[in-house]
Amino acid sequence: MILLLINIVVFARLGAAAVGVSIGLSVLLFLYRERIVKVMRDRLAKAFKVGGKT
């Protein structure tokens, strides 16, 4: 839903040429969402682990 709203805003601001790029990025984010979530979870766990020790 958020990606759809972003694509609409991009189209309104930058035109049809930029929508292709925006849709491509949206598809990539969708395909790599599990990997992105894993990396973010690992970084947050590491940040809180380090922060808890100090």
C-alpha distances in whole Angstrom, upper triangle without the diagonal:
4,5,5,6,9,10,11,13,14,16,17,19,20,20,20,21,19,16,17,18,14,13,15,14,11,13,15,13,12,15,17,14,17,20,18,17,21,22,21,22,25,25,25,27,30,29,30,33,34,34,35,38,39
4,5,5,6,9,10,11,12,14,15,17,18,19,19,20,17,15,17,16,12,12,15,13,10,13,14,12,12,15,16,14,17,19,16,16,20,21,19,20,24,23,22,25,28,27,27,31,32,31,33,36,37
4,5,5,6,9,10,10,12,14,15,16,16,16,17,14,12,13,13,9,8,11,9,6,9,11,9,9,13,14,12,16,18,15,16,20,20,19,21,24,23,23,26,28,28,29,32,33,32,34,37,38
4,5,5,6,9,10,11,12,14,15,15,14,16,14,11,13,13,10,9,12,12,8,11,14,12,12,15,17,16,19,21,19,20,23,24,22,25,28,27,27,30,32,31,32,35,36,36,38,41,41
4,5,5,6,9,10,11,12,14,15,15,17,14,12,14,15,11,11,14,13,11,14,16,15,15,18,19,18,21,23,20,21,25,25,23,25,28,28,27,30,32,31,32,35,36,35,37,40,41
4,5,5,6,9,10,11,12,13,13,15,11,10,12,12,8,9,12,11,9,13,14,13,14,17,18,17,20,21,19,20,23,23,21,24,27,26,25,29,30,29,31,34,34,34,36,39,39
4,5,5,6,9,10,10,10,10,12,9,6,9,9,6,7,10,10,8,11,14,13,14,17,18,18,21,22,20,22,25,25,24,26,29,28,28,31,33,32,34,36,37,37,39,42,42
4,5,5,6,9,10,10,10,13,11,8,12,12,10,10,14,14,12,15,17,17,17,20,22,21,25,26,23,25,28,28,27,29,32,31,31,34,36,35,36,39,40,39,41,44,44
4,5,5,6,8,9,11,13,10,9,13,13,10,12,15,14,13,17,18,17,19,22,23,22,25,26,24,25,28,28,26,29,31,30,30,33,35,33,35,38,38,37,40,43,43
4,5,5,6,7,9,10,7,6,10,10,7,10,13,12,12,15,17,16,18,21,21,21,25,25,23,24,28,27,26,29,31,30,30,33,34,33,35,38,38,38,40,43,43
4,6,5,5,6,8,7,6,9,10,9,10,13,14,14,16,18,18,19,22,23,23,27,28,26,27,31,30,29,32,34,33,33,37,38,37,38,41,42,41,44,47,47
4,6,6,9,11,10,9,13,14,12,14,17,17,17,20,22,21,22,25,26,26,30,30,28,29,33,32,31,34,36,35,35,38,39,38,40,43,43,42,45,48,47
4,6,9,11,9,10,13,13,12,15,17,17,17,20,22,21,23,26,26,26,30,30,27,29,32,31,30,33,35,34,34,37,38,36,38,41,42,41,43,46,46
4,7,8,6,8,11,11,10,13,15,15,16,19,20,21,22,25,25,26,30,30,27,29,32,31,30,33,35,34,34,38,38,37,39,42,42,41,44,47,46
4,6,6,7,10,11,11,13,15,16,17,19,21,21,23,25,26,27,30,31,28,31,34,33,32,35,37,36,36,40,41,40,42,45,45,44,47,49,49
4,5,5,7,9,10,11,13,15,15,17,19,20,21,23,25,25,29,30,28,30,33,32,32,35,37,36,37,40,41,40,42,45,45,45,48,50,50
4,5,6,7,9,11,12,13,15,16,18,19,21,22,24,25,29,28,27,29,32,31,31,34,36,35,36,39,40,39,41,44,44,44,47,49,49
4,5,5,6,9,10,11,12,14,16,17,18,20,21,22,26,26,24,26,29,28,28,31,33,31,32,36,36,35,38,40,41,40,43,46,46
4,5,5,6,8,10,10,12,14,15,16,18,20,20,24,24,23,25,28,27,27,30,32,31,32,35,36,35,37,40,41,40,43,46,46
4,5,5,6,9,10,11,12,14,15,17,18,20,23,23,22,25,27,27,27,30,32,31,32,35,36,36,38,40,41,41,44,46,46
4,5,5,6,9,10,11,12,14,15,16,18,21,21,20,22,25,24,24,27,29,28,29,32,33,33,35,37,38,38,41,43,43
4,5,5,6,9,10,11,12,14,15,16,20,20,18,20,23,23,22,25,27,26,27,30,31,31,33,35,36,36,39,41,41
4,5,5,6,9,10,10,12,14,15,19,19,18,20,23,23,23,25,27,27,28,31,32,32,34,36,37,37,40,42,43
4,5,5,6,9,10,11,12,14,17,17,16,19,22,21,22,25,26,26,27,30,31,31,33,35,36,37,39,41,42
4,5,5,6,9,10,10,12,15,15,13,16,19,18,18,21,23,23,24,27,28,27,30,32,33,33,36,38,38
4,5,5,6,9,10,10,14,15,13,15,18,18,18,21,23,23,23,26,28,27,29,32,33,33,35,38,38
4,5,5,6,9,10,13,14,13,15,18,18,19,21,23,24,25,27,28,29,31,33,34,35,37,39,40
4,5,5,6,8,11,11,11,14,16,16,16,19,21,21,22,25,26,26,28,30,31,32,34,36,38
4,6,5,6,9,10,8,10,13,13,13,16,18,18,19,22,23,23,25,27,29,29,31,34,35
4,6,5,8,10,10,11,14,15,15,17,19,20,21,23,25,25,27,29,30,31,33,35,37
4,6,8,9,10,12,13,14,16,17,19,20,22,23,25,26,28,29,31,32,33,36,37
4,6,5,6,9,10,11,12,14,16,17,18,20,21,22,24,26,27,28,30,32,34
4,5,5,6,9,10,10,12,14,15,16,18,20,21,22,24,26,26,28,30,32
4,5,5,6,9,10,10,12,14,15,16,18,20,21,22,24,25,27,29,31
4,5,5,6,9,10,11,12,14,15,17,18,20,21,23,24,26,27,29
4,5,5,6,8,10,11,12,14,15,16,18,20,21,22,24,26,28
4,6,5,6,9,10,10,12,14,15,16,18,20,21,22,24,26
4,5,5,6,9,10,10,12,14,15,16,18,20,21,23,25
4,5,5,6,9,10,11,12,14,15,16,18,20,21,23
4,5,5,6,8,10,10,12,14,15,16,18,20,22
4,6,5,6,9,10,11,12,14,15,16,18,20
4,6,5,6,9,10,10,12,14,15,17,19
4,5,5,6,9,10,10,12,14,16,17
4,5,5,6,8,10,10,12,14,16
4,5,5,6,9,10,10,12,15
4,6,5,6,8,10,11,13
4,5,5,6,8,10,11
4,5,5,6,9,10
4,5,5,7,9
4,5,5,7
4,6,6
4,6
4
